[in-house]
Amino acid sequence: MPLICLQLIQLNLAYSTNNMRIVYIQSYPIYHDNVTDEAWMKIENRDKWMPGITAEKGAEVEIWVVGERANIRNYSFGNNSIPVRFFERSSSGKRTKFHFSRDLIEFARNNPVDHFVIKGLDGGVGVELLKRYIIPAKIPFSFVIGGEFRSKFNKLATHIFYESDRQFQQLIKKRWWILPGIPTNKLYKLPKSVNTDEFKPYPDIPKEFDVITMGRLIPYYKNYQAIIKLSSTFKVAVIGGGELLDEFRLEYPNIHWLGHINHADVPTYLSKGKVFFYSSTRDFFPRAIAEAVSCGLPVAAFGDSISDDVVQPNFGILLNKRNYEDQMTVLLSDDNQLTEMGKNARNYALKNWHLKSTESAVDTLLSNVGSSL
């Protein structure tokens, strides 16, 4: 048999998805982001597209989330209909990231799964499922890193999908003298995916604000002081709701606190800003940056955690905490540079962060899962 034919047969066997059952888990309850179950189902992003691509390749796929109430819905991706199982929470408390569901854990015990893909390392839904079922039962699982990259469960994951070069360096780094870094053969870079048809430039919308930013307004979450400082020089707007919204509106009336905006309307609001400013110094690759880039906005973010593979020099700048106000002044003083950066941003998103950007990562996952069954 010709060698090329043999290689094709081997490739097909490696990617065989017959009877392969894969479940994607949202580690944080979906209401953690201040969205309803109904609103979450309408959002088109990687959290649904990656399962959709997996289903296109022949695997049996479901998405499990903790929401407002138990329910089963369906998400359509191409010709595939993917069940989305909503489970009620079993815990309460102010910090919603730690909420979990005993019903979800019990359902997992009674419905065998070949592989779990858990989005987020530190959310209560995923952590409790790992502790109470996945690890004791020795079920293979993978992580998709959101913000936090440290987890005592990393060493047990078969794959860890990271998003930025800085995350990679932190993951492979040895901790103290006893904790080894994560082996590189477990690590796979995962591109962002943005609905570029929805998150697009709106050139006819006037630029009302010099700086626009986006995020939930909750204690200890973002670097709000940086936003407040910039507002003394620039016209600043903030998209996002949360428990601090009313307090901030009273205390800082010169900032335009736009409140919670429906996801579908966010692009038109982003387009009102000249520059998108990401104020956190702890996040590595927030979805807000990718959405702003897709809308054709230059991006400014702090280099403490954001690396230059995320905010690249041709469409943004990395800020230094010592002189970021001066850096923003220089950036906003050059309209021609802003225009060029905006074009570069849009082109980059179209090329790299589109609907099918995670396909090679899904191929890797299915190949490795299939070979272990």
Secondary structure, DSSP 8 states (H G I E B T S, - for coil): --HHHHHHHHHHHHT--TT-EEEEEESS-GGGGT--HHHHHH--SHHHHHHHHHHHTT-EEEEEEEESS-EEEEEEETTEEEEEEEEE-S--SS-GGG---HHHHHHHHHS--SEEEEE-SS-HHHHHHIIIIIHHHT--EEEE-SS----TTGGG-SEEEE-SHHHHHHHHS-BTTTB----GGGEEE------TTTS---TTS---EEEEEE----TTSS-HHHHHHHTTTS-EEEEB-STTHHHHHHH-TTSEEEE---GGGHHHHHTTEEEEEE--SS-SS-HHHHHHHHTT--EEEETTT--TTTS-TTTEEEE-TTTHHHHHHHHHT-HHHHHHHHHHHHHHHHHHSSTTTTHHHHHHHHHHHHHH-
